Amino acid sequence: SWKFPFEVGLIVVLIVLNLRGVKESVQVLLPIFLLFLVLHVVLIAGTVGMHLGAAHEVARHVADDVRTSLATPGFGWFGMLALMLHAYSLGAGTYTGLEAVSNSMPVIREPRVVNARRTMVYMAVSLSFTAAGLILAYLLLGIRPSEDSSKTMNYLLTRAFVDETGMSGGWLGPVFLVGTLVSEGALLVVAAQAGFIDGPRVLGYMAHDSWMPRWFSSLSERLATDNGIVLLGTAALAALWHAHGDVGVLVVMYSINVFLTFSLSMIGMCRHWWQRRRQDARWRRRLALFVVGASLCVSILCVTVAEKFLEGGWITIGITGLCIGAAFGIRRYYRNVGQRLKSLDDTLNRLETHGEPNLALPDPTQPTAVILVGGYSGLGVHTMLGAARFMPNYFRNYVFVSVGVVDSGNFKGSGAIEDLRRHTQAALDRYVELARRLGFPAASFMAIGTDAVDELEALCLKVAREYPRATVFAGQLVFRRDTWLHRLLHNQTAYSLQRRLHWAGLPMIILPTRVE
C-alpha cells in the first residue's frame, strides 16, 4: 500500500534536489554510493576468500553444465548465445554511468580527456569487480533463486555470509544485512540521479542544435537545466503511473531505449572513424572496436524487442517513435524559419553607408533609443532601423544592449565564458560601428548570465539611470498565423521584459519582424 506513494516521493525528491543544482544533489547521494561500495567489498572479498579452495570444483561444474547445454538438442550454440544476450541485456543498464560520463564531457574539469578516462577506468573496474564477484560468490555458495521469489539472490548471499562469519548471533549481523540491502536499493536512486543529470543535459544539447524547443537549453542561477529536469521528472512519474510501479514493465521500457541509444552511439562512432580513415592511422582498430560494439548492441536490442514486444515493448516503441518524429519536426521548423530570416540577414548585413562615422559620445540629456540585440544579424539591424522609422528625427543617441546567455551549449568552463563574453562584445561593437556610420552617437552595454530577462531588466534600468530620456526597443518575430506551436518554439523574452519594464516605469516598444 505504501510502495507506490514512496516511489513517487523519491522521484519528487530527485526533482527538487536537481532543481537546486547538480553539486548539491551529488553531495546528498554520495554517502549512499560509498556505503554500497564498502559493504559489498567486504561481502564479496569475504565470501571468495573463505571459499577460494572450492573454486576449482566450481569451475569444473560450470564447464560440465556448458558442455551439456551445448549438446542438448534444440538448444546448442544458438540457444546459448541467445541466453547470454538476454542475460547481458538485463544487466547492461550499468553502462548508463559510462554514458553519463561521456555526455558530461563539456563540464568535466580540465584536463577533460584525462579526467574522463580516469573516471571511466574507475567505473569499469568497480562494475567488473561487483558483477564478477557476486556471480562467483553465488557459485561458491551454491546460491539459487528462492522458490517463492520473495528473497533476492543478494539477500540469500548476504544471509549466508552473515551465518558463516558468526555475526548472526549479535547485533552486527542484522545491521550488516539490513545495511547491505538498503544500500543496494538506495543505489538505484543514485542510478536514477545519473538520468536526472544526464537527461536534461542531452535535452539542452538537442535544443542548442534545434532538435528540441530552444528554452530547454537555458540554465537556472544554479546552473541546472530546470525545464529539462521538470520534463524528465514528469515523464518518470507518468511511466511509473502507467506501470503501476511494476518493475518488470519499467525494466522493459528502460532496456529498449538504453540499447537504442547505445546502438545509435556505436553506429555514430563507426561512421566517425570511417570518415577519418584518411586522417588517422588508428582508424582500422577503432572501427573494428565500434563495429563489434554496434553489432552487440543492435543484437541485444532486437532480442529484447522481440521477447518483450507484447509485455510493454510496443508502448515503448510507439512513444519513442513519437519523440523521434517530434524532434525531426522541430528541427525542420527551425530550419525553415532560419531560411526565411537568411534573406533578411543578407539584405541588412550589406547595408551601405556613406561619410565618416560619428565618433561623438552620446549626450545623456538627449532622447536615446535603447536597442536590445543578440548576435549581429538582420533582426537586430531591422530593430534599429525600425526604431528610427517609428519616431523619425527624434532619437539622437543609440545604445545597444545585449546579454551573453550561459546555456547548456556554451557552459564548458571559465574559458568558454570568456569566449562568450568576447563574442557578445564583438557583436555589440559591430552595431555601434553601424550606428556611427549612419551618423548617430552610439554606445553599448552587456552582461553575462543564465537568465536573459533578469539580466536585460537590470541592464535597461542601468541605462535608464544614465540616459533618463531612454526608450527601449526590442524585435519579435511575427507570423501570419500565430499558433500555440509558435509560442512553444519561440521564446517570449520581449513580452516578459516589457511587462517588467512597464512596471518599473520605463517605456518599451516591441517592433515586429514579419516571417511569411
Disulfide bonds with the S-S distance in Angstrom:
none
